[in-house]
Amino acid sequence: MGNGEVKTHCMHCKQRLYAKSLHETKHLSDHLLKSCVIRKLCGSGQQTLSFNTKKSGEKRLENHEFNLEKSRQDLVEMIVMNEYPLYMVDHLNFRQLVSGLNPDVVMISPYILRTDILKMFDDGKSIISHV
């Protein structure tokens, strides 16, 4: 800019970011990893490799892409099946574990978890009533 300030913008959420100095970029990576909501919703788009063990015992290296919807459903099922308290998602150690497994995961609140559980219950009830 004309006044000597260096600016850039996030390519995901378009938020304007200021450069503190010519060699300091930590705040830019912090924005991407911690506070860019759009990037968290979209995921990184990067696939990872994982070993998949077949019934024969053979291990195969395959592509693995993180699925936020599936993980959220798995969380709901884990809470219900094990009768964990809803506020477990607010526990610091649980959040650290999830973040360590995938930093792109945005942890839901107990209130949203409750809504997901009630939706799962209603979906199950409607399936049973049609049988």
N, C-alpha and C positions, 0 to 999 in steps of 0.2 A: 504494500500500500504506500501511498505518498508520504505518510508520517513515519515510516520506518518499521511499522508493525508487520509481522509476517503472519498471514492467515492461510488456512486451508479448510477443507470441508470433508466430512465423512462421506465416503462413496455409498454408504448404506442408508443412513438417516438424514444426510445433507446438513447436519448440524455444523455451524462454523466453529472452528477450533483455532486457537491462537498458538503460535510457536513461541515458547519462552526464550529459547536461544537457538543458535544455529545447530547445536549438537545435542539438544535434549529432546528426545522423542518418547520418553516413558509415558507422558500423559496421553499421547496419541494411542499407544498400545493399550493403556488402561481403559481408554474410551471404548476401543474395539472389544476388549475382553470382558469388561465389567458393566458398562453403562449404555452401550448401543443396543437399544431395544429391537430395532429392525434386524440387525445381524443375528441376535439371539433367536428371534422368531424364525428366520430363514435357515439358521444353522450355517455352518461354515461351508457346506457343499462339498467338503473334502471326504473322500471315502478312505476307510482304513482297511487293513487286512486282518483277518482273524482265522484261527484254526477251527475247522468244523470236523468233529469226529463222527464218522459213519458207523452204522451198526456193526460192520465187520471189524471195527477197531482202527481202520485206516483214517489217518488225519489228512485233510486237504486244506490248503490255503485258499481262502475265498475273499471276495470283496465284502465289506460290511459297511452299510450306511446307517447312521443314527436316525431313528424314527421317533420324533417327539411324541406323537399321538400314541404309539404303541407303549412307550415308556411310561406315559401318564396313566394309561389303562393298567399296566403292570403294577404301578404304585397303588392305584385304587384297590386292585385285587389283593395285593400284599397286606394293606391296612385292614381290609375286611376279613380276609381269611385268617389272619393271625390276631385279630381283635386289638390291634395297636391303637393308641389314642391318636386322634386327628392332629393334635398339636405336635406330633412326632416330626412333622415336616419343618417345624420351627427350631428343632434341636440343632445346636451348633455342630455337633459331631456328625449328625446325619447330613447336614448341608455340606460339610467339608468332604465327606465321603463321596457324595454325588458330584460335587464340583471337581474332585480329584479324578473321578472316572470320566467325566466329560464337562469341561469348563463352559460349554455352550448351553448347558441346561439352565433354564430359568425355573427355580423352585416355586411351586404354587403355595398359596396360603391355606391354612386349615379350612377357611370358609369356602374356597374354591374346591378343595378336596371333598368337603361335605356335599356340595352341589353335584360333583362327579359321582359320588357314591349314591346319592338319591336318584340320579339319572340312570345309573346301572341297575338299581333296584326296580325303577319303573320299566326299563327295557326288559328285564327278566320277568317281571309280572305280566307284561303284555305278551311275551312269548308263551308263558305257561297258560294264559287264558285262551290262547288260540289253539291249544292242543286238545 
